[in-house]
Amino acid sequence: MTSHAPCAVIVRPMDTNDPCLSRVNNNYVLERTLTDIRRAGGLDMVALSISPSVPAEIREILSSWDVDTLPSSHEQPQKRLLECMDRFGTEYSAVFTSYSVLMDAEALARAFDQVRYGRADAVFTHDVIAPKFFMVMNRKAARFLAETYSQPLPPFVFPERLRRSDALSIAPLEGLELPRERFLWELLFAGERCAVPEHVLGLFLDACPPRERYDRRAFDAFINEYYQLRKPDLLEDAVKKMARHDSSLRLAKHINYARRLCGHLPESRRMGLEIGFGKTPLTLLLMGTVFERVEGADVYKYSSEGVTNGIDFLSAVEQAGLNLLPRETVKYDARSLSQRARFHHMPLQQVPLADNSVDFCFSKVVLEHVQDVPSLSEYLARIMRTGGVMLHEIGFQDHCDLSYTNFEFLRYSREEWAKKCKETNLWQNTDKGTNLWRVNDFIELWGGLGFDVEVMERDVRVAPPASLHPSWREYNDNDLYCYRAILKAVKRSG
């Protein structure tokens, strides 16, 4: 790569679990990546932009790295990018994130050339995993982001926001990952924080000498070996066919959620039930390899073609040699699913399930969209067996813009918000209309219906609205500003 290749690394680590602080053999992997690429001539300037909210002890760690640190007075990544460009004294810069540890050196050089010679205002890696994401953009594009948007924009949404300007030329870098390759990497972290686990990073660094570490072919070779695939081409075909219905990321999220469910299975495994299975009910189909029988209900996204293709996909994955669930939990093969799984295009309350018939019920970011939570909960209390387990992941933030955690809807009471959702047709889009139930509301309701309820996970970001409605003042911050939680409920005897 030629000279004048600056890079702004936009980070905001609030604790030591942040991916930018991942370590292998006592070395910080992101620091190692940045210094290796710089020494190889891929970058000639690197500035690590640190937001003002980063704790002092973490600032001290970052300041010890072999890169220039730039403490900022801005929280907004887009403003910090412009700040870095001023520091460089350049009209363009690459943008890395906390996740940027699998860099494609050839693609980075190509992106710099396109921006440096005026062929594009911004170039970004398209359809790749987060550890391979980067952008190169000029000052014109960076200024558009900084001057147009006041809320913090994660760098991953920069490309989409830049496309909203008719005055900018935005170019994606295509074909940097095979569909199979991306799917396999995403199985490592989909549904989590999208960072490669430290033990896997260690294996990758051991397997690839520095001269090969930034070559895209190394990524594919390593991930195939990691999963010990018998028939990679068969998996490649299966992922491509499913792309018409679900991205590889969504497939991986289904599988990883099913893996997490396996940690909470009841002793009796006669019937499993999913609320809101989606257009490709992969999680429920995977549970169909664990339970004797599975049922699902979805009001909006039922697709008979999605069911058929999901079964075909799981059958192909089995033949490719990829084990999706722990071996000890799987009792049935995917080919028998068509006889043991039933899918209903209707509200759950209308599905004719017998009392005390369901051993396991689950959902993923569905219950926040249910308008009549008490009615649904009463039905669940009736059909769940004694000792039966429910596991529900619920998204409690405002769904109108999911690019950042937002609680502006707490300016309204629950009744006012429900009216607003109805008037603006938010309920017609299951991804937007929400019911404003908070974590403790579910705990209190289900506890009164005969369940012992436990909060397995609770993610909180205290981000109050401009004006909090009085009806919320008795809620504590951990409840009010929880944006995601997993609740486990076990049906009591009697």
ABEGO torsion letter per residue (X at the ends): XBBGBBBBBBBBBABAABAAABBBGGBBAAAAAAAAAAAAGABABBBBBBBAABBAAAAAAAAABABBBBBBABABAAAAAAAAAAAAGBABBBBBBAABABBBAAAAAAAAAAAAAGABABBBBBGBBAAABBBBBBAAAAAAAAAABABBBBAAAAAAAAAABAABBBBBBBGABBAAAAAAAAAAABGBAGBBBAAAAAAAAAABBAAAAABAAAAAAAAAAAAGBABAAAAAAAAAAAAAABBAAAAAAAAAAAAAAAAABBABAABBBBBGAEABBAAAAAAAAABABBBBBBAAABBAAAAAAAAAAAAAAAAAGBBABBAAABABBAAAAAAABBBBBBBAAABBBBBGABABBBBBGAAAABABAAAAAAAAAAABBBGBBBBBBBBABBAABAABBBAAAAABBAAAAAAAAAAAGAAABAAABBAGBBAAAAAAAAAAAGBBBBBABBBBBBBBBABBBAAAAABBAAAAABABBBBBBBBBBX
